[in-house]
Amino acid sequence: MMQFFQVTPPSVHQMILTLERRGLISRVPGQARSIALRLPSKALPPLQGTTATATIHTPPPETGNYPANDLETTLLHFAKAQLEHWFNYNDQKPIDDSEFVPLLDMLIDSFAHAGLSAAHVQQLRRHACDQFHRHRLQAAPETTFEENLNLMFSFLPSSVRARWQESLA
């Protein structure tokens, strides 16, 4: 995970703890490498450039709004659906934004590693910003889009924050 996501071991550990708290994975305490996925494999994007012990198939498109053979469009559609699912799940089992926002970045990066183009990654980041704003408005209706983006970006390291800000330019 450290090599694939290009993060430090403490970051991987925090990701695992957060995923476990969210109910997305389970672990056997005291047993190394005992992570079990609690989602169906169809709910995950394929990860290119990795070796896997199981084949994870990309789910078929849910609508006929785009050609089934356009992998890039299918991947973008799936990525947006995953983001929306994560926001909805966070509504039901909330975690602090300081943990949730870096998870969003990790999710988007996983789609970049899966083959999503830079332009579509930017589009996905814009979508995440829109979703974050919509969900923040439920908690604080008086906030503006800019205030909510500043809050969201405050939870990202400066190097990552710059990539997100470029997506909105």
C-alpha positions, 0 to 999 in steps of 0.5 A, a space after each residue: 500500500 505504501 508503494 502503490 499510494 506513495 505514502 509513508 507507513 504511518 499514513 498507511 496505518 492511519 488509512 487502515 484504521 480509518 477504513 476499519 472504523 468506517 466498516 469498510 475492512 475488518 482485521 484480526 487483532 494481533 495478526 499481521 496482514 489479516 485485512 479482509 474487505 467488507 465490500 463486494 469486489 464489484 464495488 472497487 475499481 481495478 488497480 493497474 500496476 499491482 499484483 492481486 490475489 483475486 481478480 476484481 472486475 469493473 462493474 458494468 455501466 448502470 445506464 446507457 448514457 455512454 458507450 460500454 467500451 469507453 473505459 475512461 468514461 466508465 471509470 469516471 462514472 464509477 469514480 463519481 458514484 464511489 465518491 457519492 457513496 463515501 459521502 452518503 456513508 459518512 453522513 450515516 457513520 460520520 468521521 472527522 473531516 480531518 480524516 475524511 478529506 485525506 481519504 477522498 484524496 486517496 480514493 481519487 488517487 486510486 482512480 488515477 493509478 487505475 488509468 483515469 486521465 489527468 483531465 478526468 482526475 481534475 473533474 473528479 476533484 471538482 465533483 468531490 469539492 461540489 459534494 463536500 460543499 453540498 454536505 457542509 451546507 446541511 450542517 452549516 447552511 450559512 457557509 459559502 462555497 469558498 469557505 467550505 473549500 478553504 475548510 476542505 483544503 485545510 485538511 490536505 498537505 500543501 503539496 496535495 492542496 495545490 493539485 486540488 486548487 489547480 482542478 478548480 482554476 
